[in-house]
Amino acid sequence: DETAWKSAAQSRLMQGNFGDAPDLQTTMQALSDGKDLYVRIVAAQPAPPPVKDGLTLRLDAPDHPHWTLNADGSSEGKLAVTVVSNQRTDSTWSVVVKVPISALAATVRVQFERHIETAWSPQMAPPWPSLMRWGTLKFGN
């Protein structure tokens, strides 16, 4: 529901080169209905499109269980994730995923990542290739 997303706190993934704002902004939001955790990641797209692009949700737990959605729609990882929506335009990649809360601890540290591989020359200002941010999610009281 778009109304719920509008009220959800938004976090931006790491800064770009040398502490500057990133060339490509990537934001994430999280909501819960008590049963599932919903995560929305909105990523600005470079022009021309990257050679490889991926969004990852990684837990701070033994073996760092993770799940990655690649730009081609394929996914990989050990974390139980369902893709709710996956929309790409020329300028934006927007993904919403669902994770059962029962698969998570009551408090869990989560890292959201974006990995971009582009073809570039040293004369160009490339987007930062890996963006990541750790956060803590708490469920219940």
C-alpha positions in Angstrom: 0.0 0.0 0.0 1.6 3.3 -1.1 0.2 5.2 1.8 2.1 3.0 4.3 5.3 3.4 2.3 5.0 7.2 2.3 5.0 7.1 6.2 7.8 4.6 6.5 11.3 5.9 7.5 13.7 6.0 4.6 17.4 5.2 4.8 20.0 6.0 2.1 22.8 3.6 1.4 26.4 4.7 1.9 27.9 7.9 0.6 29.8 8.0 -2.7 33.5 8.5 -3.4 35.4 10.7 -1.0 32.3 11.3 1.2 30.4 13.0 -1.6 26.7 12.2 -2.2 26.5 9.0 -4.3 26.2 9.4 -8.1 23.3 6.9 -7.9 21.0 7.2 -4.9 19.7 3.9 -3.4 17.2 4.1 -0.6 15.5 1.4 1.5 12.4 1.2 3.7 11.0 -1.5 6.0 7.5 -2.3 7.2 5.9 -5.1 9.1 2.4 -6.5 9.3 3.4 -8.6 12.4 3.7 -11.7 10.3 6.1 -10.6 7.5 8.8 -8.0 7.0 8.5 -6.0 3.8 11.5 -4.2 2.4 11.4 -1.7 -0.4 14.6 -0.7 -2.2 14.6 2.0 -4.8 17.7 2.4 -6.8 18.5 5.1 -9.4 19.7 3.6 -12.7 22.9 4.7 -14.5 23.0 5.5 -18.1 24.1 3.4 -20.0 22.7 0.5 -18.0 25.3 -1.3 -15.8 27.1 -4.5 -16.9 25.9 -6.1 -13.7 23.6 -4.9 -10.9 22.3 -6.6 -7.7 20.5 -5.8 -4.5 21.3 -7.9 -1.4 19.7 -8.4 2.0 22.2 -9.9 4.4 21.7 -10.9 8.1 24.3 -10.5 10.8 24.1 -14.1 11.9 26.3 -17.2 11.6 27.1 -17.9 8.0 25.6 -14.4 7.1 22.5 -15.8 5.4 21.6 -13.5 2.5 19.5 -13.1 -0.6 20.4 -11.3 -3.8 18.2 -10.1 -6.6 20.1 -9.6 -9.9 19.1 -7.1 -12.5 18.2 -9.9 -14.9 15.5 -11.2 -12.4 17.5 -14.2 -11.1 18.0 -14.5 -7.4 20.4 -16.5 -5.1 21.0 -17.1 -1.4 19.8 -19.0 1.6 17.4 -16.5 3.1 13.6 -17.2 2.5 12.5 -14.2 0.5 9.5 -13.6 -1.8 9.6 -11.0 -4.4 6.4 -8.9 -4.1 7.3 -6.5 -7.0 10.3 -5.9 -9.3 9.9 -2.9 -11.5 12.6 -1.3 -13.7 12.4 1.9 -15.8 15.2 3.7 -17.6 15.9 5.8 -14.4 14.8 3.6 -11.5 14.8 0.0 -10.2 12.2 -0.5 -7.4 11.9 -3.8 -5.6 9.7 -4.9 -2.7 10.4 -8.2 -1.0 8.8 -10.1 1.9 10.6 -12.1 4.6 8.7 -14.2 7.2 9.4 -12.8 10.6 9.4 -16.3 12.0 12.6 -16.8 10.0 14.3 -13.9 11.9 15.4 -13.4 15.5 13.5 -10.9 17.7 16.3 -8.4 17.1 18.4 -8.8 14.0 21.1 -6.7 12.3 20.5 -6.5 8.6 22.8 -5.2 5.9 21.3 -3.8 2.6 23.7 -3.8 -0.3 23.8 -2.7 -3.9 26.6 -3.9 -6.2 27.1 -2.3 -9.6 29.5 -3.2 -12.3 29.9 -0.7 -15.0 32.2 -0.2 -18.0 34.0 3.1 -17.4 37.2 4.9 -18.2 39.4 6.8 -15.7 38.2 10.1 -17.2 34.6 9.4 -16.1 33.2 9.8 -12.6 31.9 6.2 -12.1 29.1 5.4 -9.6 30.5 3.8 -6.4 30.6 0.1 -7.2 29.3 -1.2 -3.8 26.8 0.6 -1.5 25.9 -0.9 1.9 24.3 0.0 5.2 23.8 -2.0 8.4 20.7 -1.4 10.5 18.9 -3.1 13.4 15.3 -4.4 13.1 13.3 -5.2 16.3 10.1 -7.2 16.3 7.4 -7.2 19.0 7.6 -5.1 22.2 
